[in-house]
Amino acid sequence: MNTIFGHSPDDRDPLARAVEWTSRVTTISFEMVLPGMVGFWIDQRLGTKAIFLVLGVVLGFATGLWHLIRLGKSSPPGGKPTQTTPEKEP
């Protein structure tokens, strides 16, 4: 791990980092599950055969995967998020 004089690059309290990651994981979980549940509910209300369920599951999976990829690009292990946009040169 990258440490300088015993300090990690992310010098926040470990509990704060745990709460941040818990929030991220929970958000991605809801992004993947809720569209399928809403699709199931719509199918029940309209009497259709799993059309909206399938659409919800596909949409939820795509959204969650996109969010996971963004999260992986912006947070290197043990460090602060990297800048994703290039800086303008003077």
N, C-alpha and C positions, 0 to 999 in steps of 0.2 A: 504494500500500500504506500502511496505517496505521502510521506509525512515530512514536515520541516519542524525541527525542534519539538517533536512529540505532538504536534497539532495536525489533525486531518484537514484536507482542503475544505470540507464542510464542517465548520466548527459550531454548528447548532447542537442543541441538546439531543441525545439519542432518541428521547421520547418524541421530540418534534419531528425528527426524520421518520420515525415509525408511523406517526399519525399521517404524515404526508403520503407515504407509500400505501397505507391502508386506504386513504381517500382515493388514490389513483386506481388501486385494484378494484375497489368497490364501484367506482364510476365505470370502469371498463366492463365489469360484470353486468351492471345494469344496462349498459349500452348493448350488450349481446343478448340479454334475456328479455327485456321489456318489449322490443318490437315483435318478437314471436308471440308473447302473451297477448299483446294488443291485436295481432292478427288472428289469434285463436278466438278472442272475444268478438271480433268483427264477424268471423265465420259463424259463430254461434247466433249472433243477432240477425244475420242475413240468411242463414240456412245454407250457406255454400259449403263445398267440400274442400276444406284445407287450402283454398287458394290464397287467402290472406295470411294464413299461418306460414305457408312456404315463403311468401314474399317478406313477411316479418323476420323469419329466421335468416334468410339471405341478407336482408338489409342490416339486421343486427350483427351478423357475423362480419360483414364487410366493414361496418362502422367500427366495431371493436378491434378488428385487425388493423385498420388504418390508424386508430388511436395507439395501439401497441407499437406500430412501426414508428410513429411520431415520437412516442415516449422513448423508444430505444435510440433514436437519433439524437435526442436532446439531452439525455442524461447518461453520461459515461459512468461506469461503476466507481463509486467512491468519490465522485467529484461533483462540482457544480455544473449546471446545465451549460452547454456550449452555445455559442451564438450561431444561429442557422442562416442568417442573412449576411452577405459579404459587406464589409465596411467600404465606404466611399473613400477614395484616395484624394488628398488635397490637390 
